[in-house]
Amino acid sequence: MSTSERTIWHIARTVPTTFLGLAVFAAASPALAAIRNVDCAKGETITTALTDAVPGDTIRATGTCRERITITTDRLTLDGQDRTILDGGGGTPTELSGVVTIDGARGVTITGLTIQNGPGDGILAIHAATFAVKSTTLQGHGFMGIDVTDHSTAELADVTLQRNQQGIDVLNASLVILRGRIIIRDNRSHGADVNGGSVIEIRGAHVEVSNNDFGFAAADGRLVVYAFTASRGSTITASHNRGAAIGIGTSLFSIFGPITITAENNGFGLFCPAGGKLLDPFGRGTFVLRNNRIGMFFDAGCSALVNPAKLTVQNNGTGILADGASFLSFVTDPPNGSEITGNDTDVNLKFGTRATFQGITIGTIVCDKTVLTRGTTVCP
């Protein structure tokens, strides 16, 4: 066999094997992620794009999309490019239904959208979904702007929730992390509700809650600021909430990282009706409570351990009111200028409340005979 014949025979034998290997490799490899463009003005739909989506795909939508969608694909991004409306069409209020439902999908990102007019929720996360919402407005929904449930996790950054029945609901052992600028306003009920052992973590966010019933309502869960570097500079600014800026029910509000909390012109600045706890053991919280009907209210079994970076409670009807509270401790050592002054009544303690005020300037304190106090200011 000549050299050229041997070469041709070798190619004929190896080429099929080579192509077979490539075919096997292609069959074993996942489909490559794609960018899928949807122009709702031309009658295209996000629903159709989702039918063929694979993990890692990005759907870029434009126009006003009048549909309700369900995402079950991991690592999918829905990008409205800051100019797209997803409209749920309104209708009779319906619980646990979303304009966007994320059903068990992991690593989903929703960005650059206005999601509005859902009969139920704007975004509903179920079955341990994990997702992020960025630069998005949720408005005009029959129930929640964002509903995070069933062990799901959400990270919200630069999000506005307005004119819904409720802004955020977190329940059934779920987690929401707040970053960037979060605006929660003009909701008919609570701005953000935490239930069922769930958590809202404030991680470097600037949260503005205004003109809701309660700003934050932690009925049975936890609000927390951890000592992460990313948590530094966190703020809550709450105003004109009809019930309270922050309600902690039977829950825990834990402060381990720097945060400034400003509550002005609310019914209550802080409202604890039954067994909740306010903890700031390491002097990380700066509290400013002004022009509320009551600055801080602690009822049956509630407690506070607060060593504030600074505490200012002024120009409220009552600065601190405690009725049957378990134990209150407000301590600055050395004194740092913290004060409870200039209120109609600065401190009013009732029905067996125990309290320590150390290093805090207090104008007036009123107690009934069942109260026990100690520190630099005590009952007369």
Secondary structure, DSSP 8 states (H G I E B T S, - for coil): --HHHHHHHHHHHHHHHHHHHHHHHHHHS-----EEEEEGGGT--HHHHHHT--TT-EEEEESEEE--EEE-STT-EEEEEEEEEEE----S--TT-EEEEEES-SSEEEEEEEEE--SSEEEEEESS-EEEEEEEEEES-SSEEEEE-SS-EEEEEEEEEESSSEEEEE-SS-EEEEEEEEEEES-SS-SEEE-TTEEEEESS-EEEEESSSEEEEESSEEEEE---GGGTTEEEEEES-SSEEEE-TT-EEEE-S-EEEEEESSSEEEEE-SS-EEEETTS-EEEEEES-SEEEEE-TT-EEEE--SEEEEESSSEEEEEES-SEEEEE-SS--S-EEESSSEEEEEETT-EEEEES-EES-EEE-TT-EEEESS---
